[in-house]
Amino acid sequence: MAELLPDVRFKVAVASAKGGVGKSTVTANLAVALARLGHAVGLMDADIYGPSQQIMMGIDEKPYVDKHDHRLLPIQRHGVWVATLGALMDPERPAVWRGPMLMKAVDQLLAGVRWGRLDFLLVDLPPGTGDVQLSLTQRTALSGAVIVTTPQEVALIDARKGIAMFQRAGVSVLGIIENMSYYLCPGCGRQEEIFKRGGGRDMAERLGVPFLAEVPIDPAVVTGGDSGRPIVSLAPESAAARAYTEAAEAVRRTLDARGP
């Protein structure tokens, strides 16, 4: 089978085996951070059951179809080329899809979108270790995966499952991001460890994978995502934006060192 996306240098999955840890927010901000670092970046929203990048990236129009090859054209926001089924679906209707339909949706996002030449394509995966994850690893050669977790043990248990899934599929784990790591008081700068900070770093050390960043709880991350302005674009000097940029730089260094 011919390799899909031959003009994309690095294809990076962003995953969490547990929902609710902020994976889509992390993906959006990593993409914007990489674009701000000067790279050509795409963001593929493969969270089939709950696509949200159309909201987080501020997309309010339907994508166009190229009249020559009949492929969808990604929409650019914040310097990132975005393709999401959320821009095509009725937001009030659930995606009740079985395995073959999921695989077809993944193929549509991979081969049915004219991505063009990119340095990075970030893939926002649904939570879990199911059909979409398996289809993606089978259909294209991933450069690596970033795992998102929160500090609680219940999230860390699932994160370890996600790491094991990628390792069994022969996909390198580029690192772990601990989201909602601590609360940073906007008035006094004091850090409050609400969710047992440090679990992600400890897990990375135990498993021998890189630890990329601790992202603090910041209400501006939520309001920015809801209004279509990721925090890296909205407030690039904030602690959360700096953490995302630190993670993006670490991913870039690792992949650059490996070469194309």
Order of alpha helices (4+ residues) and beta strands (2+ residues): beta-alpha-beta-alpha-beta-beta-alpha-beta-alpha-beta-alpha-beta-beta-beta-alpha-beta-alpha-alpha-alpha
